[in-house]
C-alpha cells in the first residue's frame, strides 16, 4: 500500500523546474489514486530517523495540508475525507506521528506536533482518538528533554485546535498540571520552559474551572509571574503574553495580584528588552479595554448592572502608571514615521495612554499636563515630540469642558510648530495632534468653539502650507483638514470654510499630483480629504463642486489612457482609478441631492458612464468596486432614465455578480443591483431573468464568501419591490430558497457571539426579502399566490422570537414583516396571525421598545394586524 517517496519529495524541492514539476505530478497522482497509501507513506517518511530532514519536513507539511485549509468549505471537505478514511490507515498515520515526537531531528518533531493537533482537531470532537491526551501526558515524564519539549508544544497546538467543551475537566487538569510544571524554574531546560509557557497561553481558555478555585489560580498566577523573571528573553515575553491573555479572559479574578503585576510590568517597561516591554505595556492596554467595555455595558444597561464588576484598576494605578507611560514616549526611533508597520515602546506607550484617557476621563488631564508643559519647548526633539504625542493621546475620553480651555491655549503654539519646528518627527506628531483636536473637540456640541472666525483662516493657511511638506507630514495635515471639514457638516446654509473652499480643493488636487504622492498613503489621504470637503460643503459652493466634475473626469481619462507601464506603475494606476471613481461617487451624491445642480451635472452623465465602462476593462478589484459604487450613486441621481445605460452596463453587472474570487466586488455589485432597482423600478424587468438566476445560483454556492450571503437575500426583496407582481415568475424559486435558509438560521444555540451576529445578519437579509416580496404584491390580484407561504414565515418569526437572541436590526425588520404580511394578505393573514404562537408577545415587546424605530414599525404593524383581523 505504501511506497518509497524519499526521492520524489527531495525532487519536489529541486532548483530544476522540470524535475520539480515531475515530482509534484507524481505526488499528485499518488494522492488521487491511493489516498490511504499516500498518507501512510508520508507519515512513515516523517517518522523515519534514517531519512533526510528535507524530505521528512516536506512529508509533514503535505500531511498537514491534507487535513486543513484556509478556505472553510475546502476545510470541511478535507475533514470529511479524513473521517471516511480506512481506520487501519488512520491508525498507522497516527502511530507514526506520535513516534516522531521522540525524533532527534527538531524540524521533524516540530512538524509532527502541528499535524497531531490537526488530526486531534478533527477526531476529538467526534469522540475518536480518546487515548491521545493520555499518551501525550505519559511522554512528559520521559527523560529526554527533546521529547518533553515536543509533547508540550503538541499540547499547546492541540488546545489551539479544539474547543474547551471537547476535553473533559479531568484531562484539562492533567494538561494544566503538566504545562505549569514545565514552566517551573526547577525545570532546567529552557526549550521545555518556553514550550510549556506557550502551551499555557493556548490552554488558558480551558482553565475556567481552575481560575474559580483560589488555590489552583494562585498557583498558576505565581508560576506565570515567576516566569516573567526568567533569564531567557523569549520565555519572559511568552510569560507576559500569558498575563495579557489572563487580563482579557479572567479580569474579574485579578484583584489579589494586581499590585505584584504592576511591579513586574513597570520593571519590564523600564529596563527589559523591547519584545518583553511591549507585552508589559499591552497588559495595561488590555485592562483598559476590559474596563471600558464593562463601564459602557453598565451605562448602556437600563438596570445599571453589568455581568462583571469593574474594579477600577486603572483609576487606582493612575499616579504610578501615568509617569511610567510618559517615560516610554521618550523612547522613539529615528525613522518610525516612515515605516507604516512600525511598532515600538513609544508608540505602544502612547496607545496605552490614549486607552487610559478613554477609561478614566478627566482624571488623566492634571497628571499629563505638567509633562506637556515641561517638554513642549525643549531643545531636544524627542522631548518636544513626546509632549505633542502625550497631548494628542489624551484628547478622547476627558470631557470637552475640561479639554477646551487647554486646547484653545495650545492651538496657536501647535500651528506655529507645524510650520516652524526644524524636526520632521515633531511636525508629523503635531499635525496628528491637531487632527485629534478637530476630531474630538471641534463640532457644534462644544460650548467654547476651538475654531472661530478669529483663527479659522490661520488654521487653514497653516494646514495648506503643511500639505507641501514631506509626505508623512503632509499626509497628517490632510487628516487634520479632513476632521476640520467634518466638524462643519450640517452647519446650515453657510460654513466658515466656504471662503477657502476653492483654495482647499486646489491644494488637495496639487497634493494628489505630487511626484512622491504614493509615499506614506499621501495621495489616498488627499482624496479622502477632498471627498470629505465636498461631502460637507454647502449650497454656496455647489458651482465649484460642478467645476470639479470635469477636473476629476479629465484625471480619470488620463489615467485610463496611460500606455507602456511597468507592473509597479500598473498597480499604482489601478489604485488611482479607484480613488478617482470614489471621488466621483461623492460628487455625484452631493450634486444629485439638489434639483438645481442635478440638472446641470446630468448633462455629462453619458461621458461619465463611458469612463466607468472603460474602468471595467481593468482587472482590478478595488477599481471595479469603486466604479460600481459610483454607478449606483449615478443611477440613484438619474432615476428611471438610467435605463438607457442598462444594455451596455448589464454585461459588467453580470460579470461582477459572478466574481466569487474577489468577493468584495461581488458584494458591492449586489448592493448596486438594489440601487438600480430603486432607480428604475419596473424598467429593470428585462434584466431580471439574468439577475435572479445569478442571485439564486450565488445563494446555493459553497464557494462564495459567507459575507455576501446576507445582502444577496436583501437584493431579492429589492427586485420584488421594483417589479411588483411581475415577480410572480420567480416566486416559487425564491420562496423555496428563502424557506430552506430560514429553517437553517432559525436557531443559534451553541454558537459563539461572532457566529450569532452573522446569523442575525442572514436573518435580516431573509426578512428583508420577504418584506420586499409582500410589499411588491400589495394591492395586486396575484397577492393570493403568497398565502401558501404565510404559515412558514410566521413559524420562522416564532422561532427567532423564542430564541431571544435577535439584535435591534432584526427585531425592526421582523416586526415589519409581520405588518407586511397582514397588510398584503388582509383577512387571509388575520386568522393565521391569531393562531401563531408568539406574534402577540412579540408585538407587545416591540411596542414597549426603547428603540423608537422598532416602536414605530410595531405601531404600524399593529394597525395592519388590527385591520386584517377585523375584516
C-alpha positions in Angstrom: 0.0 0.0 0.0 2.8 2.4 1.0 5.6 3.4 -1.4 9.1 4.8 -1.2 8.7 8.6 -1.5 12.0 9.9 -0.3 13.5 10.7 -3.7 10.2 12.2 -5.0 10.0 14.5 -2.0 13.6 15.6 -2.5 12.9 16.2 -6.2 9.9 18.3 -5.4 12.3 20.8 -3.7 14.8 20.7 -6.6 16.0 24.0 -8.2 15.5 22.5 -11.6 11.9 23.4 -12.7 11.4 20.3 -14.8 12.5 17.9 -12.0 10.3 19.8 -9.6 7.2 19.7 -11.8 7.6 16.0 -12.5 7.9 15.2 -8.8 4.8 17.3 -7.9 2.8 15.5 -10.6 3.9 12.1 -9.2 2.8 13.1 -5.7 -0.5 14.4 -7.0 -1.2 11.1 -8.9 -0.3 9.0 -5.9 -2.6 11.1 -3.8 -5.5 10.8 -6.3 -5.1 7.1 -6.9 -4.4 5.8 -3.4 -5.1 8.4 -0.6 -4.6 5.9 2.3 -1.3 4.6 0.9 -0.2 8.2 0.2 -0.8 9.4 3.8 0.8 6.3 5.3 3.9 6.8 3.1 4.2 10.4 4.2 3.8 9.6 7.9 6.3 6.8 7.6 8.8 9.2 5.9 8.2 11.8 8.7 8.8 9.2 11.4 11.9 7.5 9.9 15.1 8.6 11.5 17.4 7.5 8.6 15.7 9.7 6.1 17.0 13.2 5.1 15.5 16.1 7.1 14.3 17.9 4.0 12.1 15.0 2.8 10.7 14.4 6.3 9.8 18.1 6.7 8.0 18.3 3.3 6.2 15.0 4.1 4.9 16.5 7.3 3.8 19.7 5.5 1.9 17.8 2.8 0.2 15.8 5.6 -0.8 19.0 7.3 -2.3 20.4 4.1 -4.2 17.2 3.6 -6.1 17.9 6.8 -6.6 21.6 6.8 -7.2 24.6 4.5 -7.8 28.3 4.9 -11.0 28.2 2.9 -13.9 27.0 5.1 -15.6 24.8 2.5 -12.4 23.2 1.4 -11.5 22.5 5.1 -14.9 20.8 5.6 -14.2 18.6 2.6 -10.8 17.6 4.0 -12.3 16.8 7.4 -14.9 14.6 5.9 -12.3 12.9 3.7 -10.1 12.1 6.7 -13.1 10.8 8.8 -14.2 8.4 6.0 -10.6 7.1 5.5 -9.8 3.4 6.2 -9.4 3.0 10.0 -6.2 0.9 9.6 -4.5 3.5 7.5 -5.5 6.2 10.0 -4.1 4.2 12.9 -0.8 3.8 11.1 -0.6 7.5 10.4 -1.3 8.4 14.0 1.2 5.9 15.3 3.9 7.3 13.1 3.1 10.9 14.2 3.4 10.0 17.9 6.6 8.2 17.2 8.0 11.3 15.5 7.7 13.3 18.8 10.8 11.5 20.1 12.8 12.1 16.9 16.2 13.7 17.3 15.6 16.0 14.3 14.0 19.2 15.5 12.2 20.0 12.2 10.6 16.6 12.1 9.4 16.8 15.7 8.1 20.4 15.2 6.1 19.4 12.1 4.7 16.3 13.8 3.4 18.5 16.7 1.3 20.5 14.3 0.0 17.6 12.3 -1.1 15.7 15.5 -3.0 18.8 16.6 -4.8 19.0 13.2 -5.8 15.3 13.5 -7.0 15.9 17.1 -9.0 18.9 15.9 -10.9 16.6 13.6 -11.2 13.5 15.7 -11.6 14.6 19.3 -15.0 16.4 18.6 -16.1 13.1 17.1 -15.1 11.2 20.3 -12.3 9.5 18.3 -8.7 9.0 19.4 -9.6 9.1 23.2 -6.2 7.8 24.2 -4.3 10.7 22.6 -4.1 13.1 25.6 -3.2 10.2 28.0 -0.4 9.1 25.8 0.9 12.6 25.4 0.9 13.2 29.2 2.8 9.9 29.7 5.5 11.4 27.5 6.0 14.3 29.9 7.7 12.1 32.4 10.2 10.9 29.8 13.8 11.6 30.4 15.0 13.1 27.1 14.2 16.8 27.3 13.5 17.0 23.5 10.6 14.6 23.9 9.2 16.7 26.7 9.5 19.9 24.7 7.8 18.4 21.6 5.0 17.0 23.8 4.3 20.3 25.5 4.4 22.0 22.0 1.8 19.4 20.8 -0.5 20.1 23.9 -0.3 23.8 23.1 -1.3 23.3 19.4 -4.0 20.9 20.5 -5.6 23.5 22.8 -5.5 25.9 19.8 -7.3 23.5 17.5 -10.1 22.1 19.7 -12.7 23.9 21.7 -12.7 23.6 25.5 -16.0 21.7 25.5 -14.3 18.8 23.8 -11.9 18.0 26.6 -13.3 16.8 29.9 -12.2 18.6 33.1 -10.2 15.8 34.5 -8.0 15.8 31.4 -7.8 19.6 31.4 -6.5 19.5 35.0 -3.8 17.0 33.9 -2.8 19.1 30.9 -2.6 22.3 33.1 -0.6 20.5 35.7 1.9 19.2 33.1 2.2 22.6 31.5 2.6 24.6 34.7 5.2 22.1 36.0 7.1 22.5 32.7 7.2 26.3 33.3 8.6 26.0 36.8 12.1 27.5 37.5 13.1 24.0 38.7 12.8 22.8 35.0 16.4 23.1 33.9 15.9 23.2 30.2 14.9 26.5 28.5 13.4 24.8 25.4 11.0 22.9 27.7 10.1 26.1 29.7 9.4 28.0 26.6 7.2 25.3 25.1 5.4 25.0 28.4 4.8 28.8 28.6 3.5 29.0 25.1 1.3 25.9 25.7 -0.2 27.6 28.8 -1.0 30.6 26.6 -3.0 28.4 24.3 -4.6 26.4 27.2 -5.9 29.4 29.2 -9.3 29.2 27.6 -9.6 25.6 29.1 -8.8 26.8 32.6 -12.2 28.4 33.6 -12.9 26.0 36.4 -9.3 26.2 37.6 -9.5 30.0 37.8 -12.6 29.8 40.0 -10.6 27.7 42.5 -8.5 30.0 44.7 -5.7 27.6 45.3 -5.2 26.5 41.7 -5.5 30.1 40.5 -2.9 31.2 43.0 -0.5 28.5 41.8 -1.0 29.3 38.1 -0.5 33.1 38.7 2.6 32.5 40.9 4.3 30.4 38.3 3.4 32.9 35.5 4.7 35.8 37.5 7.9 33.9 38.3 8.3 33.0 34.7 8.4 36.7 33.7 11.7 36.8 35.6 13.3 34.0 33.5 16.9 34.8 32.3 15.8 33.9 28.8 14.1 36.8 26.8 11.8 34.6 24.8 10.4 32.9 27.9 9.9 36.3 29.6 8.0 37.5 26.5 5.8 34.4 26.4 5.0 34.7 30.2 3.9 38.3 29.7 1.8 37.2 26.7 0.1 34.8 29.2 -0.6 37.7 31.6 -2.1 39.8 28.7 -4.4 36.8 27.9 -5.4 36.3 31.6 -6.3 40.1 31.8 -8.7 39.6 28.8 -10.2 36.3 30.0 -10.2 36.5 33.8 -10.2 40.2 34.5 -12.6 39.7 37.5 -10.1 37.4 39.2 -7.1 39.8 39.1 -7.6 41.9 42.2 -5.3 39.9 44.6 -2.4 40.0 42.1 -2.7 43.5 40.5 -0.1 45.2 42.8 2.5 42.5 42.0 1.7 42.6 38.4 2.2 46.4 38.4 5.7 46.0 39.9 6.6 43.3 37.4 5.3 45.2 34.4 6.9 48.5 35.5 10.3 46.8 35.8 9.9 45.3 32.3 8.8 48.6 30.7 11.7 50.5 32.3 14.5 48.0 31.8 13.7 44.9 29.7 14.3 44.2 26.0 11.7 45.7 23.6 9.6 42.5 22.9 9.1 42.0 26.6 8.5 45.6 27.4 5.8 45.8 24.6 3.9 42.9 26.2 4.1 44.5 29.7 2.5 47.7 28.2 0.0 45.5 26.4 -1.2 44.2 29.8 -2.4 47.6 30.8 -3.9 48.3 27.4 -5.9 45.1 27.8 -7.1 46.1 31.3 -8.2 49.5 29.8 -10.2 47.6 27.1 -11.9 45.4 29.7 -12.8 48.3 32.0 -14.1 50.4 29.1 -16.3 47.5 28.0 -17.6 46.9 31.5 -18.4 50.6 32.0 -20.0 51.0 28.6 -22.2 48.0 29.3 -23.0 49.4 32.7 -24.1 52.8 31.2 -25.9 51.1 28.3 -27.8 48.6 30.5 -31.0 50.1 31.9 -30.7 48.3 35.2 -27.2 49.8 35.7 -25.9 46.3 36.1 -23.2 44.6 34.2 -22.3 40.9 34.4 -18.7 41.6 35.6 -18.0 44.3 38.3 -15.5 47.0 37.5 -12.5 47.0 39.9 -11.2 50.4 38.6 -7.6 49.0 38.5 -6.6 51.8 36.1 -8.0 54.6 38.2 -6.2 53.2 41.3 -2.9 52.8 39.3 -3.0 56.3 37.7 -0.4 58.0 40.0 2.2 55.3 39.2 1.0 54.2 35.7 0.9 57.7 34.0 4.6 58.6 34.8 5.6 55.1 33.6 3.8 55.6 30.3 5.1 59.1 29.8 8.7 57.8 30.2 8.0 55.4 27.3 7.1 58.3 24.9 10.8 59.5 25.0 12.0 56.2 23.5 11.1 57.0 19.9 13.0 55.5 16.9 14.6 57.8 14.4 12.6 56.7 11.3 9.4 55.4 12.8 7.2 57.9 10.9 8.3 56.5 7.5 7.6 52.8 8.3 3.9 52.1 8.1 4.2 48.9 10.2 6.4 50.4 12.8 5.6 49.5 16.4 7.9 50.3 19.3 7.8 51.2 23.0 7.0 54.9 22.4 4.1 54.0 20.1 2.8 51.3 22.5 3.1 53.7 25.4 1.1 56.4 23.6 -1.5 54.0 22.5 -1.9 52.8 26.1 -2.0 56.4 27.3 -4.9 57.0 24.9 -6.8 53.9 26.2 -6.2 55.1 29.8 -7.7 58.5 28.9 -10.8 56.7 27.5 -11.1 54.6 30.6 -10.7 57.3 33.3 -11.7 60.5 31.5 -11.0 63.9 33.3 -8.7 62.3 36.0 -5.9 61.9 33.5 -5.6 65.5 32.5 -3.8 67.0 35.6 -1.4 64.1 35.6 -0.3 64.6 31.9 -0.4 68.4 31.5 2.8 69.1 33.6 4.8 66.7 31.3 3.4 68.5 28.2 4.2 72.0 29.5 7.7 71.0 30.7 8.7 69.3 27.4 6.9 71.1 24.6 9.6 73.8 24.1 12.7 71.7 25.0 15.7 71.8 22.6 15.8 68.0 22.2 13.3 66.9 19.5 12.5 63.8 21.5 11.0 65.8 24.3 9.0 68.1 22.0 7.6 65.1 20.1 6.8 63.2 23.3 4.9 66.2 24.7 2.9 66.6 21.5 2.2 62.8 21.4 1.0 62.9 25.0 -1.4 65.8 24.3 -2.8 64.1 21.2 -3.3 60.8 23.1 -5.5 62.3 25.9 -8.0 64.1 23.6 -10.5 61.3 23.5 -12.1 60.4 26.9 -12.0 63.5 29.1 -14.9 65.9 28.8 -14.8 68.8 26.2 -15.3 71.3 29.1 -12.1 70.0 30.7 -10.1 70.0 27.4 -11.4 73.0 25.5 -9.5 75.7 27.5 -6.3 73.7 27.3 -6.7 73.2 23.5 -7.6 76.9 23.0 -4.4 77.8 24.9 -2.2 75.3 22.9 -3.6 75.8 19.4 -1.6 78.9 18.4 1.6 77.2 19.6 0.8 73.9 17.8 0.1 75.8 14.5 3.4 77.6 14.8 5.3 74.3 15.5 3.7 72.6 12.5 5.3 75.2 10.2 8.5 76.2 12.1 9.7 73.2 14.0 13.0 72.0 12.4 12.3 68.3 13.1 10.0 66.2 10.9 9.0 63.8 13.7 7.8 66.8 15.7 5.8 68.2 12.7 4.3 64.7 12.0 3.0 64.3 15.5 1.9 67.9 15.8 -0.2 67.5 12.6 -1.6 64.3 14.1 -2.5 66.0 17.4 -4.2 68.9 15.5 -6.3 66.3 13.7 -7.3 64.7 17.0 -8.3 68.2 18.4 -10.5 68.7 15.4 -11.9 65.2 15.5 -13.0 65.2 19.2 -13.5 68.9 20.1 -14.5 70.8 17.0 -18.1 70.5 16.3 -21.3 72.3 17.2 -21.7 70.4 20.5 -18.8 72.1 22.3 -19.7 75.3 24.2 -16.4 77.3 23.6 -15.6 76.6 19.9 -11.9 75.9 19.4 -12.2 77.1 15.8 -13.8 80.5 15.3 -13.8 83.4 12.9 -10.6 84.7 14.6 -8.4 81.6 13.9 -10.2 79.7 11.1 -8.2 81.4 8.3 -4.8 80.9 10.1 -5.6 77.2 10.7 -6.5 76.6 7.1 -3.4 78.6 5.8 -1.1 76.5 8.1 -2.6 73.2 7.0 -2.4 74.1 3.3 1.2 75.1 3.7 1.9 71.9 5.7 0.5 69.9 2.8 3.6 70.9 0.8 5.9 69.3 3.4 7.5 65.9 3.3 4.9 63.1 2.6 4.4 61.8 6.1 3.8 65.3 7.5 1.6 66.3 4.5 -0.5 63.2 5.0 -1.2 64.1 8.6 -2.0 67.6 7.6 -4.6 66.2 5.1 -6.0 64.2 8.0 -6.4 67.3 10.2 -8.2 69.1 7.3 -10.5 66.1 7.0 -11.7 66.5 10.6 -11.9 70.2 10.2 -14.3 69.8 7.3 -16.2 67.1 9.0 -16.9 69.4 12.0 -18.8 71.7 9.8 -21.2 69.1 8.4 -24.9 70.2 8.8 -24.0 73.8 9.9 -26.7 75.3 7.8 -26.6 77.3 4.6 -23.2 78.8 5.2 -20.0 77.3 6.6 -16.9 79.1 8.0 -14.7 77.3 5.5 -16.8 78.4 2.4 -14.5 81.4 1.6 -11.5 79.0 1.5 -13.2 76.2 -0.5 -11.5 77.0 -3.8 -8.0 77.1 -2.2 -8.6 73.9 -0.2 -9.7 72.0 -3.3 -6.9 73.4 -5.4 -4.3 72.5 -2.7 -5.6 69.0 -2.3 -5.6 68.4 -6.1 -2.0 69.6 -6.2 -1.1 67.1 -3.5 -2.6 64.2 -5.5 -0.3 65.1 -8.4 2.9 65.3 -6.4 5.8 63.0 -7.6 6.0 61.5 -4.1 2.2 61.1 -3.6 2.4 57.4 -3.3 4.6 57.6 -0.2 3.0 57.5 3.3 -0.5 57.0 1.8 -0.4 60.7 0.9 -2.5 60.5 -2.3 -5.1 58.3 -0.7 -5.3 60.7 2.2 -5.6 63.8 -0.1 -8.5 62.2 -2.0 -10.3 61.1 1.3 -10.0 64.7 2.5 -11.2 66.1 -0.8 -14.2 63.7 -0.6 -15.0 64.9 2.9 -14.6 68.6 2.0 -17.1 68.1 -0.9 -19.5 66.0 1.2 -19.7 68.6 4.0 -19.9 71.6 1.6 -22.9 73.9 1.5 -25.1 75.0 -1.4 -23.0 78.2 -1.7 -20.1 76.2 -3.1 -22.2 73.9 -5.4 -20.9 75.8 -8.6 -17.3 75.0 -7.5 -18.2 71.3 -7.0 -19.7 71.3 -10.5 -16.3 72.5 -11.9 -14.7 69.7 -10.1 -16.6 67.1 -12.2 -14.7 67.9 -15.4 -11.4 68.0 -13.5 -11.8 64.5 -12.0 -13.2 63.2 -15.3 -10.1 64.5 -17.0 -7.8 62.9 -14.4 -9.6 59.6 -14.9 -9.4 59.8 -18.7 -5.6 60.5 -18.5 -5.2 57.6 -16.1 -7.1 55.2 -18.5 -5.1 56.3 -21.5 -1.6 55.7 -19.9 0.5 53.3 -22.0 3.6 51.0 -21.6 3.5 50.9 -17.8 5.7 48.7 -15.6 3.8 46.3 -13.3 4.5 48.6 -10.3 3.1 51.6 -12.3 0.1 49.5 -13.3 -0.7 48.7 -9.7 -0.4 52.4 -8.8 -2.7 53.3 -11.7 -5.3 50.8 -10.5 -5.2 52.4 -7.1 -5.6 55.9 -8.6 -8.5 54.8 -10.8 -10.2 53.5 -7.6 -9.6 56.8 -5.8 -10.9 58.9 -8.8 -14.1 56.7 -9.0 -14.6 57.1 -5.2 -14.3 60.9 -5.6 -16.8 60.8 -8.5 -19.2 58.9 -6.3 -19.1 61.6 -3.6 -19.5 64.4 -6.1 -22.5 62.6 -7.7 -24.2 62.1 -4.4 -23.6 65.8 -3.5 -24.8 67.3 -6.7 -27.6 64.7 -7.2 -29.2 65.7 -3.8 -30.5 69.1 -5.1 -32.6 69.7 -8.2 -30.7 72.8 -9.4 -27.2 71.2 -9.6 -28.6 67.7 -10.6 -29.9 69.1 -13.9 -26.6 70.7 -14.9 -24.4 67.8 -14.0 -26.6 65.1 -15.6 -25.8 66.7 -18.9 -22.4 65.0 -18.8 -23.7 61.6 -17.5 -23.1 60.0 -20.9 -19.4 60.8 -20.7 -19.2 59.8 -17.0 -20.8 56.4 -17.8 -18.4 56.0 -20.7 -15.4 56.4 -18.4 -16.8 53.9 -15.8 -17.4 51.3 -18.6 -13.7 51.7 -19.5 -12.7 51.0 -15.9 -14.3 47.6 -16.1 -11.8 46.5 -18.7 -9.1 46.6 -16.0 -8.8 43.5 -13.9 -8.6 45.2 -10.5 -10.9 44.6 -7.6 -10.7 48.0 -6.0 -11.3 49.8 -9.3 -14.3 47.7 -10.0 -15.8 48.2 -6.5 -15.4 52.0 -6.7 -16.8 52.2 -10.2 -19.7 50.1 -9.2 -20.5 52.3 -6.2 -20.2 55.4 -8.3 -22.6 53.9 -10.9 -25.1 53.0 -8.0 -25.0 56.7 -6.9 -25.4 57.9 -10.5 -28.4 55.6 -11.1 -30.0 56.9 -7.9 -29.5 60.5 -9.1 -30.7 59.9 -12.6 -33.7 57.8 -11.7 -35.8 55.9 -14.4 -33.7 57.5 -17.2 -30.8 55.3 -16.2 -32.5 52.6 -18.2 -30.7 53.8 -21.3 -27.3 52.6 -19.9 -28.6 49.2 -18.9 -27.9 47.3 -22.2 -24.2 48.2 -22.0 -24.0 48.1 -18.2 -25.7 44.7 -17.7 -22.8 42.7 -19.0 -20.5 44.2 -16.4 -23.1 43.8 -13.7 -23.4 40.1 -14.6 -19.6 39.7 -14.8 -19.1 41.1 -11.3 -22.0 39.1 -9.8 -20.1 36.0 -10.8 -16.8 37.3 -9.3 -16.5 34.8 -6.3 -12.7 35.2 -6.2 -12.9 38.9 -5.3 -15.9 38.5 -3.2 -15.9 42.2 -2.1 -16.6 43.1 -5.7 -19.5 40.7 -5.8 -20.9 42.1 -2.5 -20.7 45.7 -3.8 -22.3 44.7 -7.1 -25.2 43.0 -5.2 -25.7 46.4 -3.4 -25.7 48.3 -6.7 -28.4 46.0 -8.1 -30.5 47.2 -5.2 -29.7 50.9 -6.1 -30.7 50.3 -9.7 -33.9 48.6 -8.6 -34.8 51.7 -6.6 -33.9 54.0 -9.6 -35.5 52.0 -12.4 -38.4 50.3 -10.6 -40.2 48.2 -13.2 -37.9 49.3 -16.0 -35.4 46.8 -14.7 -37.8 43.9 -15.7 -36.0 43.0 -19.0 -32.8 42.2 -17.0 -34.4 40.3 -14.1 -34.2 36.8 -15.6 -30.4 37.0 -15.7 -30.1 38.8 -12.3 -32.4 36.4 -10.5 -30.8 33.3 -11.9 -27.4 34.6 -10.8 -28.6 35.6 -7.3 -30.1 32.2 -6.7 -27.0 30.5 -8.0 -24.8 32.6 -5.7 -27.0 31.7 -2.7 -26.7 28.0 -3.3 -23.0 28.1 -3.9 -20.5 26.9 -1.2 -17.6 28.7 -2.9 -18.9 32.3 -2.3 -17.6 34.0 0.8 -20.2 34.0 3.5 -20.3 37.8 4.0 -22.0 38.2 0.6 -25.0 36.0 1.6 -27.0 38.5 3.7 -27.0 41.2 1.0 -28.0 38.6 -1.6 -31.2 37.9 0.3 -32.0 41.6 0.7 -31.4 42.1 -3.0 -34.2 39.6 -3.8 -36.5 41.9 -1.8 -35.3 44.9 -3.8 -36.1 43.2 -7.1 -39.6 42.1 -5.9 -40.3 45.7 -4.7 -39.2 47.1 -8.0 -41.2 44.8 -10.3 -44.3 44.2 -8.2 -46.4 41.2 -9.1 -44.2 40.6 -12.2 -42.1 38.8 -9.6 -44.6 36.0 -9.9 -42.4 34.1 -12.3 -39.6 33.8 -9.8 -41.8 33.4 -6.7 -41.6 29.6 -6.3 -37.8 29.5 -6.7 -37.2 32.5 -4.4 -39.6 31.2 -1.7 -38.0 27.8 -1.7 -34.5 29.3 -1.3 -35.8 31.6 1.5 -37.6 28.7 3.2 -34.5 26.5 3.3 -32.4 29.4 4.6 -35.0 30.3 7.2 -35.0 26.8 8.6 -31.3 26.7 8.7 -30.9 30.0 10.5 -33.8 29.9 12.9 -31.6 28.7 15.8 -28.3 29.9 17.1 -27.9 27.8 20.3 -24.3 26.6 20.7 -22.7 29.3 18.5 -20.3 31.9 19.7 -21.0 35.7 19.6 -19.4 36.2 16.2 -21.4 33.4 14.6 -24.6 34.6 16.3 -24.0 38.1 14.9 -23.5 36.6 11.4 -26.7 34.5 11.7 -28.6 37.7 12.7 -27.4 39.4 9.5 -28.6 36.4 7.5 -32.0 36.5 9.2 -32.2 40.2 8.5 -31.5 39.6 4.8 -34.1 36.8 4.6 -36.7 39.1 6.3 -35.9 42.0 4.0 -36.5 39.6 1.1 -39.9 38.6 2.5 -40.8 42.2 3.2 -39.9 43.3 -0.4 -42.0 40.4 -1.9 -45.0 41.2 0.2 -44.9 44.9 -0.4 -44.4 44.3 -4.1 -47.6 42.2 -4.3 -49.7 44.6 -2.3 -52.9 45.7 -4.0 -52.4 43.1 -6.7 -54.9 40.5 -7.8 -52.0 38.0 -7.6 -51.4 38.6 -3.8 -53.3 35.3 -3.2 -50.2 33.5 -4.5 -48.5 34.4 -1.3 -51.0 32.7 1.0 -49.4 29.2 1.0 -46.1 30.7 2.2 -47.5 32.7 5.2 -47.6 29.8 7.7 -43.9 29.1 7.2 -43.0 32.8 7.5 -44.9 33.0 10.8 -43.2 29.9 12.0 -39.8 31.5 11.2 -40.8 34.6 13.2 -42.0 32.4 16.1 -38.6 30.5 16.1 -36.4 33.6 16.1 -38.6 35.3 18.8 -38.3 32.2 21.0 -34.5 32.1 20.6 -34.3 35.5 22.3 -31.1 36.5 20.6 -32.3 38.9 17.9 -30.5 42.2 17.6 -32.3 45.5 17.2 -31.9 45.5 13.4 -33.5 42.0 13.1 -36.3 43.0 15.5 -37.2 46.0 13.5 -37.3 44.1 10.2 -39.1 41.1 11.8 -41.9 43.2 13.2 -42.1 45.0 9.8 -42.6 41.6 8.0 -45.4 40.7 10.4 -47.1 44.0 9.4 -46.4 43.4 5.7 -48.0 40.0 5.9 -51.1 41.4 7.4 -51.1 44.5 5.1 -50.8 42.5 1.9 -52.9 39.4 2.7 -55.6 41.1 4.8 -58.1 38.7 6.3 -56.2 35.7 4.8 -53.4 36.5 7.3 -55.6 37.6 10.2 -56.6 34.1 11.4 -53.0 32.8 10.9 -51.5 35.6 12.9 -54.0 34.9 15.7 -53.1 31.3 15.7 -49.3 31.9 15.8 -47.5 31.1 19.0 -45.8 34.4 19.8 -47.0 37.1 17.4 -48.9 38.9 20.2 -46.0 38.7 22.7 -43.5 39.8 20.0 -45.7 42.8 19.0 -46.2 43.9 22.6 -42.4 43.6 23.3 -41.7 45.8 20.2 -44.4 48.3 21.2 -42.7 48.9 24.5 -39.2 49.0 23.0 -36.9 52.0 23.9 -35.7 52.0 20.3 -38.0 54.4 18.6 -37.5 52.8 15.1 -38.7 49.4 16.5 -41.6 51.1 18.2 -42.6 53.0 15.1 -42.6 49.8 13.0 -44.6 48.0 15.7 -47.2 50.7 15.8 -47.6 50.4 12.0 -47.7 46.6 12.2 -50.4 46.8 15.0 -52.6 48.9 12.7 -52.2 46.5 9.8 -52.9 43.4 12.0 -55.9 45.1 13.6 -57.3 45.8 10.1 -56.6 42.2 8.9 -58.3 40.6 12.0 -61.4 42.9 11.9 -62.1 42.2 8.2 
